Amino acid sequence: MNQLENQIAVVTGAGRGIGRAIALKFAAEGADVVCVSRTQENSEKVAAEIRALGRKAWAFAVDVADSAAVGTAAEKILADCGKIDILVNNAGVTRDGLLMRMSDADWDAVLDTNLKGAFLVTKAFFRVFAKQRAGRIINISSVIGLIGNPGQCNYAASKAGLIGFTQSVARELASRGVTVNAIAPGFIETDMTSELNAELKASILKQIPMGKFGSAEDIANAALFLASSSARYVTGQVLTVDGGMVM
């Protein structure tokens, strides 16, 4: 039997990269998946891939930083699906720049999507998880939230905050049989890293003991473990998938 048979997963930021890889991995393991991204086009594209695997899929265009939009979407998801077993908070953005030049707007945009978004989506489903006394919540953080990075103080703050959020919610839901964990990816080959110039890539690779970038599939495999019954006694943890950057 597939590891996630008859389960329903909600994945934010599912339109591309890590979110898409997680959504497809979950579907391959038997889950039906709700794909959430900023655009209907991207959500529907991944949902179509999931349906091609023989699973059910729903597509939603939601700005996770918009409380009203999240609430409306959550109600529709529960009406359509009847339940939710797994939530992956993966939606994220970057607005890089040195602190002295960073605008309030760039700070707010990153914190609102990366951290407030996870808060709003988790809150929208919190009572459902608590009432059913089962479920998995997985938050996608970053090694940058553990070690920082010049020019990314907003991103680092959002991802570090997500770790504290994960640990607190894990304590709130532990007695209800719901696990809450975070994954901290290192440098992963995505659209975001493809924009880095050769010199910067070479500099980053020197910081990675394994000497290579990871793939979205590596993060999807970690998410599958945390979503599966194999991780039933794992909660409040940060699983670092980074080729050895943080030891």
Secondary structure in CASP SS format (residue, H / E / C, confidence):
PFRMAT SS
TARGET T0000
AUTHOR 0000-0000-0000
METHOD secondary structure of the structure
MODEL  1
M C 1.00
N C 1.00
Q C 1.00
L C 1.00
E C 1.00
N C 1.00
Q C 1.00
I E 1.00
A E 1.00
V E 1.00
V E 1.00
T E 1.00
G C 1.00
A C 1.00
G C 1.00
R C 1.00
G H 1.00
I H 1.00
G H 1.00
R H 1.00
A H 1.00
I H 1.00
A H 1.00
L H 1.00
K H 1.00
F H 1.00
A H 1.00
A H 1.00
E C 1.00
G C 1.00
A C 1.00
D E 1.00
V E 1.00
V E 1.00
C E 1.00
V E 1.00
S E 1.00
R C 1.00
T C 1.00
Q H 1.00
E H 1.00
N H 1.00
S H 1.00
E H 1.00
K H 1.00
V H 1.00
A H 1.00
A H 1.00
E H 1.00
I H 1.00
R H 1.00
A H 1.00
L C 1.00
G C 1.00
R C 1.00
K C 1.00
A E 1.00
W E 1.00
A E 1.00
F E 1.00
A E 1.00
V C 1.00
D C 1.00
V C 1.00
A C 1.00
D C 1.00
S H 1.00
A H 1.00
A H 1.00
V H 1.00
G H 1.00
T H 1.00
A H 1.00
A H 1.00
E H 1.00
K H 1.00
I H 1.00
L H 1.00
A H 1.00
D H 1.00
C H 1.00
G C 1.00
K C 1.00
I C 1.00
D C 1.00
I E 1.00
L E 1.00
V E 1.00
N E 1.00
N C 1.00
A C 1.00
G C 1.00
V C 1.00
T C 1.00
R C 1.00
D C 1.00
G C 1.00
L C 1.00
L H 1.00
M H 1.00
R H 1.00
M C 1.00
S C 1.00
D H 1.00
A H 1.00
D H 1.00
W H 1.00
D H 1.00
A H 1.00
V H 1.00
L H 1.00
D H 1.00
T H 1.00
N H 1.00
L H 1.00
K H 1.00
G H 1.00
A H 1.00
F H 1.00
L H 1.00
V H 1.00
T H 1.00
K H 1.00
A H 1.00
F H 1.00
F H 1.00
R H 1.00
V H 1.00
F H 1.00
A H 1.00
K H 1.00
Q H 1.00
R C 1.00
A C 1.00
G E 1.00
R E 1.00
I E 1.00
I E 1.00
N E 1.00
I E 1.00
S C 1.00
S C 1.00
V C 1.00
I H 1.00
G H 1.00
L H 1.00
I H 1.00
G C 1.00
N C 1.00
P C 1.00
G C 1.00
Q C 1.00
C H 1.00
N H 1.00
Y H 1.00
A H 1.00
A H 1.00
S H 1.00
K H 1.00
A H 1.00
G H 1.00
L H 1.00
I H 1.00
G H 1.00
F H 1.00
T H 1.00
Q H 1.00
S H 1.00
V H 1.00
A H 1.00
R H 1.00
E H 1.00
L H 1.00
A H 1.00
S H 1.00
R H 1.00
G C 1.00
V E 1.00
T E 1.00
V E 1.00
N E 1.00
A E 1.00
I E 1.00
A E 1.00
P E 1.00
G C 1.00
F C 1.00
I E 1.00
E C 1.00
T C 1.00
D H 1.00
M H 1.00
T H 1.00
S H 1.00
E C 1.00
L C 1.00
N C 1.00
A H 1.00
E H 1.00
L H 1.00
K H 1.00
A H 1.00
S H 1.00
I H 1.00
L H 1.00
K H 1.00
Q C 1.00
I C 1.00
P C 1.00
M C 1.00
G C 1.00
K C 1.00
F C 1.00
G E 1.00
S C 1.00
A H 1.00
E H 1.00
D H 1.00
I H 1.00
A H 1.00
N H 1.00
A H 1.00
A H 1.00
L H 1.00
F H 1.00
L H 1.00
A H 1.00
S C 1.00
S H 1.00
S H 1.00
A H 1.00
R C 1.00
Y C 1.00
V C 1.00
T C 1.00
G C 1.00
Q C 1.00
V E 1.00
L E 1.00
T E 1.00
V E 1.00
D C 1.00
G C 1.00
G C 1.00
M C 1.00
V C 1.00
M C 1.00
END
